[in-house]
Amino acid sequence: MSITMDDLRTAVNRFAQKNGEWAGAPMLVQGLKLRIEPRYPWQGLDGAAFERDDETDEEREVQRISAILAEHYAKGHTCINWWYCFARDQYVYVIRGPDGKSRVTLRHEHYGDRYSFLFNSLSVAYEAHSIDAEMRALETLRTNIKSHLWDLYVLCGMFIESSERSGITYIFRKGRPTLAMHKTTGGKIAPFVALCLHPIGYYEDSFCGAMVPTDDILAHLLLMRGDEHRFWKKSNQHPLWAVQSGI
Amino acid sequence: MLIPEATIAELPPHLSVLSCGAGDLKFSFDSDDPKDVARAQRCVEDMLKRGYQILVEVDGKLVRCTEFDKTKNEYIIRERVKGKGGRKKGVPAKSHRAHGVAPTAGG
């Protein structure tokens, strides 16, 4: 008898609820580490993944950058530092050559970063998320928003709602961080930050949380309506140019 | 499979908890079975201890629940009073929808 991912997921969540975890437990996936909220009782899941390698995050970051730069530099060159320059709207890399001399390279963002996020999100959806859970979450969302917003969500995976409290307008997006928008001095409405937040935890280098995407949207929507201050306090606020913003 | 629109407005009040694997769990305080009610009470008290956010629909708005009164089956919210900060107020669980969200991590 073969065991499917659905069977495994059901067993994990049944075990979690039996032990008092009402929100269930996240599934591990291949190669993508889980990041768990500090108050979640099973902290052993933090940093866990199937077939995880032992490189540190810093080592992986340097290797990733080196791989990108290998397109333009011969062997023996290494990246010793990098940052984003807002003035130039480019990444700045400090490269040390085999002669020991350092030089600076400017580079626009590589499409590979965005592609990795997309592909990793696909992997999480396949291994960790349940279609039944998503359908139930869709039903719950439908009872919480107006019908024309529901139509928009079905058609394009997003909808807009404004906060009466703060005047900020939010675009809630399926599988992506929520965009916060405000009125500019010219009177137009423009996004200024992307808010990323997941109940229980999320998978590194992806847009996915421990719960299905519509549950993430529900969490954002309910917290924005019920405790907007906390919504901002708990979210990671990504600049719009970052890969993590999902733009 | 989706709830018909006409039925949405008639949904009985319940506590809906976002959950991995299940989409969301529903608990009712309006059941004839005392076991269901006891389970719902246990769920709310336990969730508050574990740091869950319980948001109650009151007069069309969502308000955070800080405590639960088991004897009266009421969510305790903080009601804003002008010039006096806030005061505690009990909201019957039987007649108000509520949502439970697990502790959240920035992604």
Boltz contact constraints between the chains, C-beta under 6 A:
constraints:
  - contact:
      token1: [A, 9]
      token2: [B, 21]
      max_distance: 6.0
  - contact:
      token1: [A, 13]
      token2: [B, 20]
      max_distance: 6.0
  - contact:
      token1: [A, 13]
      token2: [B, 21]
      max_distance: 6.0
  - contact:
      token1: [A, 22]
      token2: [B, 17]
      max_distance: 6.0
  - contact:
      token1: [A, 22]
      token2: [B, 47]
      max_distance: 6.0
  - contact:
      token1: [A, 23]
      token2: [B, 19]
      max_distance: 6.0
  - contact:
      token1: [A, 23]
      token2: [B, 102]
      max_distance: 6.0
  - contact:
      token1: [A, 24]
      token2: [B, 19]
      max_distance: 6.0
  - contact:
      token1: [A, 24]
      token2: [B, 20]
      max_distance: 6.0
  - contact:
      token1: [A, 24]
      token2: [B, 21]
      max_distance: 6.0
  - contact:
      token1: [A, 26]
      token2: [B, 20]
      max_distance: 6.0
  - contact:
      token1: [A, 37]
      token2: [B, 103]
      max_distance: 6.0
  - contact:
      token1: [A, 37]
      token2: [B, 105]
      max_distance: 6.0
  - contact:
      token1: [A, 39]
      token2: [B, 51]
      max_distance: 6.0
  - contact:
      token1: [A, 39]
      token2: [B, 103]
      max_distance: 6.0
  - contact:
      token1: [A, 130]
      token2: [B, 21]
      max_distance: 6.0
  - contact:
      token1: [A, 133]
      token2: [B, 21]
      max_distance: 6.0
  - contact:
      token1: [A, 133]
      token2: [B, 22]
      max_distance: 6.0
  - contact:
      token1: [A, 133]
      token2: [B, 23]
      max_distance: 6.0
  - contact:
      token1: [A, 136]
      token2: [B, 23]
      max_distance: 6.0
  - contact:
      token1: [A, 136]
      token2: [B, 24]
      max_distance: 6.0
  - contact:
      token1: [A, 137]
      token2: [B, 23]
      max_distance: 6.0
  - contact:
      token1: [A, 139]
      token2: [B, 2]
      max_distance: 6.0
  - contact:
      token1: [A, 139]
      token2: [B, 3]
      max_distance: 6.0
  - contact:
      token1: [A, 140]
      token2: [B, 16]
      max_distance: 6.0
  - contact:
      token1: [A, 140]
      token2: [B, 24]
      max_distance: 6.0
  - contact:
      token1: [A, 143]
      token2: [B, 8]
      max_distance: 6.0
  - contact:
      token1: [A, 196]
      token2: [B, 106]
      max_distance: 6.0
  - contact:
      token1: [A, 196]
      token2: [B, 107]
      max_distance: 6.0
  - contact:
      token1: [A, 197]
      token2: [B, 104]
      max_distance: 6.0
  - contact:
      token1: [A, 197]
      token2: [B, 106]
      max_distance: 6.0
  - contact:
      token1: [A, 198]
      token2: [B, 105]
      max_distance: 6.0
  - contact:
      token1: [A, 198]
      token2: [B, 107]
      max_distance: 6.0
  - contact:
      token1: [A, 199]
      token2: [B, 18]
      max_distance: 6.0
  - contact:
      token1: [A, 199]
      token2: [B, 101]
      max_distance: 6.0
  - contact:
      token1: [A, 199]
      token2: [B, 102]
      max_distance: 6.0
  - contact:
      token1: [A, 199]
      token2: [B, 104]
      max_distance: 6.0
  - contact:
      token1: [A, 200]
      token2: [B, 102]
      max_distance: 6.0
  - contact:
      token1: [A, 201]
      token2: [B, 105]
      max_distance: 6.0
  - contact:
      token1: [A, 202]
      token2: [B, 107]
      max_distance: 6.0
  - contact:
      token1: [A, 210]
      token2: [B, 20]
      max_distance: 6.0
  - contact:
      token1: [A, 211]
      token2: [B, 20]
      max_distance: 6.0
  - contact:
      token1: [A, 215]
      token2: [B, 18]
      max_distance: 6.0
  - contact:
      token1: [A, 218]
      token2: [B, 18]
      max_distance: 6.0
  - contact:
      token1: [A, 219]
      token2: [B, 101]
      max_distance: 6.0
  - contact:
      token1: [A, 222]
      token2: [B, 55]
      max_distance: 6.0
  - contact:
      token1: [A, 222]
      token2: [B, 99]
      max_distance: 6.0
  - contact:
      token1: [A, 222]
      token2: [B, 101]
      max_distance: 6.0
  - contact:
      token1: [A, 225]
      token2: [B, 62]
      max_distance: 6.0
  - contact:
      token1: [A, 226]
      token2: [B, 55]
      max_distance: 6.0
  - contact:
      token1: [A, 226]
      token2: [B, 62]
      max_distance: 6.0
  - contact:
      token1: [A, 226]
      token2: [B, 64]
      max_distance: 6.0
  - contact:
      token1: [A, 227]
      token2: [B, 64]
      max_distance: 6.0
  - contact:
      token1: [A, 234]
      token2: [B, 104]
      max_distance: 6.0
  - contact:
      token1: [A, 235]
      token2: [B, 106]
      max_distance: 6.0
  - contact:
      token1: [A, 236]
      token2: [B, 106]
      max_distance: 6.0
  - contact:
      token1: [A, 236]
      token2: [B, 107]
      max_distance: 6.0
